[in-house]
Amino acid sequence: MIILTNNPDVAQTFQDRNVLWVDGSYRDVLIEARDMIHQGRRLLTHPLMGSLKPNETPYRSVAVSSEQGDLDMDSLLLIENAIETFDKFAQVTRPDRGVNTPERMLADFRLIDLSLIESALEDR
């Protein structure tokens, strides 16, 4: 499996696994996952897992298969819907998010994302 992430805590925790660092936003992680699905990989974790809305956190981690095969339409539809949902929520401005987000909040968001991906990968 390949873990795509823009969360430094996830990258460090899973450094012994196949991690692809995405130097960008939550949306950039989704786009990278979509591109890998187009290459024949499958989603292994839900791209919108957790109860945080996409405009509430800057971090996202997604696991895809390392093996490539035929285009998996279920994965493609799921990631396309996730990108569409992200874009819909991105239009809702959150005054407490952005360039002035306190580090303690960012640390909480990193921890939530790490906990979600750890939980999703426990059985793998």
Secondary structure by P-SEA (a helix, b strand, c coil): cccccccaaaaaaacccccccccccaaaaaaaaaaaaaacccccccccccccccccccbbbbbbbcccccccaaaaaaaaaaaaaaaaaaacccccccccccaaaaaaaaaaaaaaaaaaaccc
